[in-house]
Structures are given as structure tokens and as C-alpha cells.
């Protein structure tokens, strides 16, 4: 499976998880669930878009970093909510930092590439 297809699949999964967690937060409550849902829904379109435009290597690397950040950040919040503990120490801050760096990498890749990040 190509990186582009993986990003599109992750975008769809992040979107579905975000909607499901939003519904759960509305019915059950839980600030951590709502925050995770918001972050999943905010980042899902990015992964989907990058996957659909068949981006070049720098854009794919930045998007991978963004996706990893979302998984760590949301995973840590959801582990706190459902498991009563963290994924591992500093998982959420590491994930948040990875998201910031991923967004900056996407911007940099778009500026550097003559095709706006496409091959």
C-alpha cells in the first residue's frame, strides 16, 4: 500500500473516530473524549487531502509526523478517559509537538515544491 493511500485511509478513520467520539462525548460527557474528537476531526481532512493529491516525499513525511502526533495526543487523552492512565509519560505533549512540527513541515514542503507539495 502506498503512503498516499495510507494517508487517505487514515483520514477516513480519523474522521469516523472523530464523529463517533463526538457522539459519545455528547451522551456520556468527558472533556478528554470531546477534545480527542475535535483533534481527530480537525486533522482528518488534511490526511485525506494529502493522500488524494499524491504528494511528494517532503509532504508525505510532514503528514506522517502530523498523523503520528494525532495518534499520540488523542490516544493519551482516550487512555486517561477509558483506562484511567496515560499511554506513557509525556505522550500528549510529544504528540502535540509532533502535530505542530507536522503542520510546519506541510507549510515548508508546500513552499519548497514547485507543485505545492505534489510530485
Secondary structure, DSSP 8 states (H G I E B T S, - for coil): --HHHHHHHHHHHHHHHHHHHHHHHHHH--HHHHHHHHHHHHHHHHHHHHHHTTB-HHHHHHHHHHHHHHHHHHHHHHHHHHHSS-SSTTHHHHHHHHHHHHHHHHHHHHHHSTTTTB-
